[in-house]
Amino acid sequence: MEGVPSDVLENFKRFDTDQSGSISRDELTSVMQALQADWTEESTDELLCRIDVSLDGQLQVEEFLQWVFAINKAEDEGADSLPLPDMQEQTLILAGCSRENFNGEYVKESGTLHNGRPVFYCAKNAKYLFYNSKRQQWQVFHDLGKLTSLCLKTQQGPQTAATWNVWDRKKKAFKPEPDVSCTVKEPPSPEELCASAPPIVHQPMGGQNGYGLGLFRKTDEIFNGRPVYVRTELPSQKKTYLFYQEAQVAYNSEKKAYLPNGDKNKMKRWKKSPALSEQAYCFNLSEKTESYSPHEAKWVSGGKVLKWFTPDPADCPERVWKKASAEDLEPVPEGWKDPDFPHDESSLYNPKKHEWLRAFELSKHQTGTFKPTLFGDEGPEPEDAIQTGLCNCWFMAAISTLADKFPDYLESLFLTKEPSLEGKYQIRLFRFWPSDEPWEDKEWLTVTIDDYLPCKPGRSNQPMMTRELLYGRLNMGKMWVPLLEKAFVKYWHKHSYKSFVGSIPEMAWQALTGQKTGYMIYGAPHKPERPKWQLTEDVEVVKDPEDDFVIGSLKCGATVQEVERCFSYLKFEKIDGDGPDEGWMPYYVKGKKVGQVATPYPWHSYDSNGDGKTERSEDWIWAKLLEVAAGNYLVATDPSTTRSECKSNGLHSSHSYAFLDAKEMDGWRFLFVLQRLGVSPQPMGQI
């Protein structure tokens, strides 16, 4: 073997006892057990996983040579144990498959073995590439089980020049796929990998408690050879880090700290933590990985794999905070106090410990420029309306739609046009009560309020920019939402937030616009008769809507009864026809509906202007939604359905959402709705 030192070649032959030209797993185990008494078969598997670049389950002479060099290097550095280096951080590229959801990049999972071979994972497709020793083939599937949808018969590596076979879902048999190829991606340098990691990663939702891990920005800092990501909203807030951890740590009760425990390379996971330290507390951990970006790792929470996104930085501009001068930090003087709106518990909803702070001062410290603002440079925006502490989603939905459709008009309601150092604001609202009074006798009122707002108690020396209101929010320092909310409380609910709950958006619109809104309700019973579907074409049936494990096919003409829905899938029980008796089926495939509802869903509309209750078709409802979207109407919606069904669609039951738009694209119907709870925009879902 040309180029191989003779002493290395002699050692290779010692291992290769059958002189086949390669070292098998059994040969490697036998020799290593003679050299190290504590060597096990698991040790062999781990070694092969790290240095078997060809993935054939054996050591070729080139791989053996690299291992020997690693041993010599470790001895020179004074290592105590036999090194198990990763000779290559491999990524395999599968391409050419007729089923697109198998094509992609499969990254080797650090330390994960299956049947003695490494496991590869494609985060984009949520698929594994692994070896089945019983069938002597490489397989692709959504879990490490016996089943497969794409396979390659070989004892060598998956990059072997041989023909792959894909499962034909119609014929229920494997068929050759000659165009499928599996190649090793040329590994870039660590510096290139760090540079190519996305500038922003975002995990918005889907964890055990329904909340996501958040939005993180890449920094220039490198930790354990990987970029460091940071999440922070305000300069004075503590940062949350996302970084790569190599060392295993354990909590030491004596020192009351997390300390290194075991092999430095044992962990190899991405970690979310309040401090950039391997000993710091851990909020979340990914699965083991070699990836250079947290979004490429596998994260599991509540038994579900979390999906990450990499937003365009242009869509997520980072706030630039001015460095405070002595003048900027001067305290704001006391402002005018409204004698009709006491600053005590009688004005609060669910009284609790609190203090009243001026919106002027809060805004000054939360804009990033130390200049208070009513509407900001962008003007009123739908996402400014953030619901917290009050059951007033109806009000937030109403002002969100007004900010979306008519922001200039919304600004005109404020007679006080600029932030007031005095703290006195005048806002116009329409008095639409009493109900028995003719509409033409109703009138516009000017509501005068101060800018003191109830806040959560602050800690000692807590920066003003981190103070939180009990109700509403100053999004980007904008004052208009909590001031308008306070004006509503005063003019409508007798100077107390206590009663500012449980209404409908139409009431807010009448007060904001002076128009007799009249409304239509489109809906259906909470528990209607379960509809029946008749299929117009064959459709695959899966075990669960979150994976593609196909359990059969329903044939055209089959009739099923709907049990529940989850996104574009429905759970069914078969009534008649060919196919599985139950399961989940998509009711849209490539933008085309695969069946017709045999028992129409009992949609109805109620027109407050006199038409009364009328039965409506689904298409009629959709046409009306397109009409009001095109006409710039103020619309809100309430997914009044079961809590479990809402949760599966990312919505909240019996909760008002601002309706922003309706679109139909490629046969799909989309409703764009918004409601902000806490500090994060809630996801747009289907209703």
N, C-alpha and C positions, 0 to 999 in steps of 0.2 A: 504494500500500500504506500504509494509514493507520497512523500512529505510527512509521514508519520514517524516520529522518533522510535528507534528500535526498542527502547525500554518500555515505551507506552504500548507498542505492539505486542510485546511479550506479556505484559499485564493483561491486555485485552484477551489474549489466547487462554490465559488462566481462567478467565471468566467464561469464555466461549468453549465450554467443555465438549460440545458435540461438533466443534469446528465448522459451524454452519455459516460463519461470517457475521453473525449478530448474536447479542447476548439476550437470551430469553428472560422472562420474569423469574422462572424457577431457577435458572442458572445464577442470576444476580442474587436471589435470596440465599441460595446455598453458600456462595462464596462470602457474602456479607455476614452471614451468621457465624461463619468460621472466624471472621475478623472481629466481630462485635457480638458479644454474648447476648446483649439485649435487643439485637436486631429482629424485627418481626416482618411478616408479610405486608402489614400496613406501612411499614417503613419503606419497603420496596415500592409499593404503589405511590407513595408520596414522592420518592426519588424519581420514578419514571414520569410522574406528572410534571415534574419540574424540568427534566433534562431531555425527555423524549420529544424532540422537535418534530420528528416525522409522524408522530402519533400512531405508530404501528404496534405499540406495546412492547417494543424491544429496543435495545441500544445498538446503534450502528457505530462504527469505529470513530466517525467524526464527532458524534455526540459523546462518546466515551472520552475522546481527547479533550473536549471542552470541560468535561467534569474533572479530569485529572488536573488541568490548569487551575480550576477553581479550588481544588484541594491544596495544591502547592501554594496558591496565593493565601489561602486561609492559614496554612502553617507558617508562612512568612510573617503574617500579622498576629500570630500567637493565639489563634482560635483554639478553644478547648474541645470542640466536638466537630464531627464530620459535617461539612457545609452541605446545604441542600439549596443551591441557588436556582433561581429561575433563569434558564438559559435564554429564554425568549418570551416576551409578553405577546402571546399569539392572538391574532384576530383572523378568523376565516371569513371569506366572502362567498356566500352562496348566491348564484345568479342563474338566470335562464329558465327558472321554473314557471310553468303555466299558471300555477297558483301563486299570485304575487305576494301573499302574506308569508311565504317561506323565504323569499329573497331578502338578503340583508347582510349586515355585519354581525358575526357571532364572536363575542369576546370570551376568552378563557377565564373561567371563574377560579380565582386563586384558592388552592387547597381543596377544591371540590372534585371528588373522584366518583366514577360510576363504572363498576365492573373493571376496575383497575386502569381506566383511561380518564383523561381530563374531560370536564364538561364545559361546553360553550353556551353562552346565552346571548340572545338578540333582544335588547331592551325595546327596540322599536316594535317588534312583532310579538314580544312576550313568548318566545319559543326557545327550546333547548335543542342543542345538537350533542348527542351522546352515543356511546357504544353499547350495543346489546351483545354480550359475550355468548349467550345461548344461541342466538340466531346468527352470530358472527356478522354483524352489520352495524353501520352507523345510522342513526335515526334522528328525525326531527319531529318534535311534538311539544305540547304545552306543559307537560310534566315528565318526570323521569320514571315512566312506567313501562309496561310491556307494549303499549300501542304506539303506532306511528302513522304519519301521513306521507312521509318522504323518507326513503331509505337507500343505502348503498351497501350491497353485499361485498364485503372484503374484510380480511384480517389486517390489512394495512391501514394507513391513515385515510381520512375522508377526502384528502386532496389527490388520492389515487385516480389515475385516468381510467375510469370505468363508468358504466351507465347507471344512473340513479333511476329509481322507480317511485312514482307518485300514485297515491290512492285516487282512483276514479270514483267519484261519489255517485255517479249514475249507474255504472256497471258493477259497483261494489267489488272492485278488484284493482290490483296494482297494474300500472301500465308503464312502459319505459319512457323516460324523459331524457332523450339524448342531448338536449341543449343545456342541461343542468351542469354547472361547473362549480367546483369548490377550490378556491385558491387561497394561499397564505398572503395576507396583506403585508406589504413591506413595512416593517416597523419604523416609524419616525423616531427621531431622537427625543429624549425626555424634554429638552427645551422646546422642540416643536410641538410636542403633545400639550405642554403647559400653555403655550401660546395659542393653540387651537381650541382650548377649552372655551365654551361660550361665555361672553361677558356677563350674562344674566341667566340664572336658572330659577324656575318658579314651580312650586308644588302647591296648587291652590286649595285642594280639598281631597277627601276620600279616606282620611285616617279613621282610627277607631272612634274618635269623638266627632267625626264629620268635618273637622278643620284640617287645613293643610300645614305644611312645614314653613311656607312663606316664600318671599322673593328675596334672593341673595345676589349681590354684585361681586364680581371677581376683583380682587385686589392685586397689587404688584408683589405681594408677599408669597414666598414659597415655603411650605412646611411638609417635611417628609417627601420631598420631591414632587409635590402636587400644589396647584394654586390654592390659595385661601379665599373663601367667599365670606362676605359679611352682610348681615342684615341690621339696619338701624333706621329709624324714622327721624330722629332728632339728634343734634350734636351731643346733647347732654345725656341721652339715653344710653344704657348699657348695650353693648353690641352683642349680637348672637353670631357665632361663627359656624362655618361649614368647612371642615378640613379633613385630611386623610390621616388616619391613625394606624400606626404599625404595631406598637407595643400593646400587649395584653396588660390590663390593669385590674386591680382588685382593691376593695375598700379595706383599709387598715384601721380597726377600731381604736387601737392604742394611739396612733398618730392622727386619727380622725381625718384621713385623707386617702385619695386613690393613689396607689403606688404601683410601679411596674411589677408584673407577675409573670414570669416565664419568658418564652422565646420572644425576642423583639419583633420577629416577623409573623407572629401568630395571629394578630388582629386583622390588619389589612382591610379596613372598612372606612367608609365615609361617616363622619360623626358631626352631629349638631350639638353645640355646646356653648355655654355662656363665656367661656374663656379659651384662648388658643393654647391649650396644654393637653397633653395626653393624660394627665392626672385630673383634669377638670371633670365636673359632673356631665353626664351624657343625657341629652334630651331624646335623641333618636340615633339609631345606627342603621347603616345599610347592611346588606349581605356582604360576604367577602368578595372582594373585587380588586382588579388591577387598574381600573379605569382612571383616567386623568380628569374626569368631570363627574360630579355627583349625579348628574342626570342620566349617566350611562350605567350607573349601579342599580341594583335591584333593591327597592325599599318595600318593606311589608309592614302594614299596620292593621290591626284588627282582622288579620287573616286575608287581607286584600293587598295586591300589588299596587303601589302608588304610581301614578303617572306624572312625569315631569314635563315641563315646557321650557323652551328657550326663547323668550320674547325678544323682539328687535329692540335694541336700546333706544331707538327713536320713538318707540311707543311707550317707553318707561323712562322719561327724562329724570335724571337725578337732581334733587333740589340742591341749590348752591346757597350756603348759609354765610352771611356776612359776619366777619369777626367783630364782636361787640366793642364799641368805644365807651369811654366813661360817660359820655352824654347819652348813649343808647341805654345804659343801665340805670339811669336816674329813675326813681320811682314815679309812677303816675299819680297825680293828686286825686283826692276823693272827688267823686262826681255827684251830680244831682241824684237824689233818692226819691222815688215815687212814693208819696204817702199812702196811695191806694193799693200798693203792692208790697206788703211787709216782707222784710228779709228775715223770716223765721220759719219754723216748721209748719205753720198754718198754710203756707204757700206751696208746700211740697207734696208730691205723690209718694206715699210710703216713706214717711219721715225717717231720716237717718242722720248720722253725723255729717256735717257739711259746713261750708263757709261760702260767703257770697263774694265773688271777685268781679272786677270790671272786665267786660268784653274788650274794651279798648286796650287794656294792659295785656290780656291774654293774646289778642290778635297781634299786638306789637311784637311779642316774643315768639310767635308761631308762624310768622310770614317768611322768616329767614332774612328780612331786610331791616327789621326793627321799625317798620312803618305799618301801622294798623290799616286794615282795609275792610270795606264792606263787601265788595264783590270780586276783588282781585283783578289782575290784568285780563283774565279770560272771561270775566263776567259770570253770572250764575250758570252753574252746570248741574245736570241731573245727579251726578255722584256726590254733590255737596250735601245732599239730604241724607243724613246718617241717623238711624233710629237707635237710641240707647235709653234704657231706664223707663220709658213710657210705652204704653200699648197704643201708640199713635201712628202705626204703619199707614193708615188711611191718609193722614196729613202729609207724611213724607212722600207717599206715592203721588199725591196731588201736586205738591210743589216741585217734585222731580219732573213730572210731565210739563208743567208750566215753564220750568227752566230749560227744558229740551226744545219745546215748540216756540215759546215766546219770551226769551230771556230779557229783551229790552222792555217789554211790558212789565215783567216782574220787577225790574229795577224802578220803574215809574211809580210803583206803589209806595216806595220809600220817599217821603217828602224831605227827609234829611238825607242829602246826597253824599256827604262825606263823613268819615269817622269824626265823632263829636268828642272833644276833650271834656266838655261839660258833662257828657253822658246822657243827653236827652235826645230821644229819637221819636219822630212822628211818622206813622204808617197808615195808609188809607186801606180800610176794609169796608165791605158792603154789609149793611144790616138787612138781612133777608127774613127776619122774624118780626112779629108773630105771623103764623101761617094763615090766619084768617084775614089779614090785612091785604088790600089790593097791592099787586106788585109795584105799580106806579107810585105808590105812597112810601115805598121803602127808600132808603137813602144811604149815601156814603158817609162813613164816620172817619174822623181822624183820631187814631189811638196814640196816646203819648205814653212812652215807657222809659225807664232808666236802663242802663246797660249792665246792671249787676245780675250775675247769673250764678245759680247754685252749683258748687263744685265739690268734688270729693276732698276730704281733709288732706292737707299736704304734710309731707314729712319735714323735718327740720332742714332748712336751707334747700328745699326742693326747688329746682329751677322752674321759672314760670312757664317755660315752653313745654314742660312735661305735665302740667296740671290738666286734670280731666274734668269735664262738665258732668253733672248728674244726668242731664238731658241734652240731646242734640250734640253737635260737634262743630268745631271751627275748622273745617276742612281747608288745609293750606292757609290757615289763619283767617279765612273769610267769616265775617260776623253775621251775614244776612240770615242764615237758617235759624240759629238760636234766638236772634232778635225777633224775627217774624213769628217764631213759635211762641215767644213770650207775649207778643202783641195779641196773638190769637187767644192765649190763656186769659188775658185781661179782658178782652172785648166779649168773649163768648162764655167763659167758664168762671166768672166771679173771682178773678185774681188768685187762682190756685191751680197748680199743675195737677192736683188731685183728681179733678173731673175731666181732664183732657185725654180721655181714653174712649175707645169703643164707638167710633162713628164710621162714616163712609166718605170716600173722596169727593162725592158730589156736593156735600156740605161745604167742604173747603173751597171747591171751585166757585160756588155761588158767592162766598165771601170775598174771594180774590178777584172775580171778574164782574160781579154785578149782573150776571146773566142767569135767567131762569133755566137751569141746565136741562131739565128733563133727562131721563136716562133709560137705557135699555139693558136688561139683564139677559145674558145668554148663558145657559147652563143646562144641567141635567140633575136628576135626583142623586143624592149621596150614595144610595145603594140601588141602582137600577137593575132591571133584569139583565143577567149576563148575556151579552150579544153572541149570536152564532155567526160563524164565518163559513163561506163556501169558497174553496180555493179555485183560482182561475189558471194556475200552473203549478208544476211540481215545486216543492220547497223543502230545503233541508231542515231537519229538526236537531237541536242541540240539547245537551243535558243542562247547561247553564248559560245565560246570556252573556256572561263575562268571559267565556272561552269558546272555542270552536270545535269542541269534542262532539262530532256528529254521531247521533245514535240511530239515524234512519232518515227516511224521506216520505213526506206526505204527498200523495199523488193528486193531480189535477182532478177536481170534482169532489174531493173529500170535504166533509162538513165537520167543523169543530166548534166547541163552545169555549169562549174566552173566560179565563180564570182571573188573570191580572196582567198588567203591562209593566214593562221596564224599558225605557227608552224606545227603540224601534222594534222591540221584541214583545211578543205576548205569550203567556203561558196558556196552554189549552188542554182540553179533554176531548178526545175524538168521539164523534157521534156515529159517523159511518165513513166508509171509504178505505183506501189502502194506506198503510203507514203506521207509525207508533201510536199507541193509545194515549200518550201524554208526553209533554215536554215543552220546549220553548221554540218558537218559530219567528223569523223576521217577517213583518208584514209589509216591508218595503225591501226590494232587492234591486240594486242599481237604479234607484229612483223610481221604480215601478211597483205599484201595489200588487201583491200576489193573490189577493182575494177580495171578495165583496162581503159586506156585512149583511147577512141574510135577515137578521132582526135589527132594524135601524136603532142606533143609539138614541134614546129619547131626548134629543136636544130640544130646547124650547127657548123662546124669547118673551120678555115681558116689557112692553112699551109703556112708560109712565104717561105718555101723551095721549093715551086713549085706545090703542089697539088691543091692549090686554095681553093675555097669555096665548101664544101661538106655537104650534109644533113647527119645528124647522129641521131641514136636512143639514148634514155636516158641511156640504158644499155651500149651502146658503150662508151658514155661519162664517165660513172662510171668506166668501165674497164680501160679506159685510166688514170683516176685519181689514181686508185689503182696501176697501172704500174709506174707512175712517183713518187708516194710516196715510193714504194718499191725500186726504182732505185736511190733514194736520189737526185732527180732533184731539181733545184731551180725553184720554182713556186710561183706566186702571183695570186690573184684573185680580181675581181672588181664586186660587186653585182650591175650591171647596170640595175636597175629596178626602179619602182616607189618609191618615198620617203616614202609613207604610208606603202607599203609592206615591205620595209626594216626596218622601225621603229617597225613593229609588230614582226619582227624576231630579234630585238636587233642589227641591223647592220646600217651602213651609206651608202646611195646610192652614186654611182660614187666615190667610195673611195677604194684605194688599200689596200688589206690585205695580210699578209704573209701566204702562205699555208704551214702548218707544217706536216699534215698527213691526211690519209683517212682510215677509218675502217668500216667494216661491221660486226654487232653483232646482233644475234637473228632477222635477217630480217631488221634491221635498218641500214641506211647508214649515217655515220658521217663524216663531214669535220671539221678539226681542223684548225682554222684560227686565226690570231692575228694582232691587230694593237693597239698601245697605244696612246691615246690622253690625253694631260694634264699630270697627274701624276698617273692615274689608268689604269690597263689593261682593254681593252674593252672586253665585253663578247664574248665568242665563240658562234656563231649562225649557223643557217642552211642557205645555199645558194641555 
